[in-house]
Amino acid sequence: MPESNYEVIQIGEGSWRIEDGVVRAFLFAGIERALLVDTGFGTGNIKKVVQGLTGKPVILVNTHGDDDHIGCNALFEEAFMHPAEMAFYFENAPADAVVRPLWEGDIIELGGRCFEIIHIPGHTPGSIALLDRDARLLVSGDSLSDSPIFMFGRVRNIRAYIASMEKLKKLSGLFEMILPSHGPCPLTPDKIDKLIDGAQNVAAGNVPPQEPPFEMPAKLYASDGAAFFWHDPAADP
């Protein structure tokens, strides 16, 4: 399994972005343990990349269960995720995969740094963000992005997404930097307001649909700094 297809970018002391084409994972090393957030497409061996960056035991957390975030999960003994994501995860994961629960408010302690779990359903039922209060950063998965956010299909719910963004807005005084899984990185908390306004306008039917740049069962909706691939159920015959 090759590992050279990854681009590793250090973003702070003991902190790295691991770029895998159009998606990225994150690695954070503490004094005792390291945290790997997502494993990319699975086109390479991300475990070897991680081992080249830190020799500490690694905790794997998935922000959600889309294919481009769980591709190398099988290289690790277990993965942690919100229980609301497990049914979706096992649609693609081996039946004997070991998953452990992470609940709202749980703390991942690495030794000298910790991450708090925030449940933000909408993009998927068990989507989470991870908050490092001391470093004032938020790892957001796919729920925040400067790229169009996928909001079509049976596991997505745009109204749940709006509620989750309103939840993050209330917490935005706790972080200054957002680390998304796609698109430009980092983002700033003012992106949350744009995503709330954009999603509300899309859900209300106030944004005209555009053809997407590649074939998919959805249209592109772009509104004032926010963009979504979405299918309007009301448009079905």
Helices and strands as residue ranges (DSSP letters): E 7-12, E 15-20, E 23-29, E 34-37, H 46-53, E 58-61, G 67-69, G 73-75, E 79-81, G 83-85, H 86-89, E 99-101, E 107-109, E 114-119, E 128-132, E 137-141, E 149-150, H 158-171, G 172-174, E 177-180, H 190-203, E 219-223, E 226-230, G 233-235
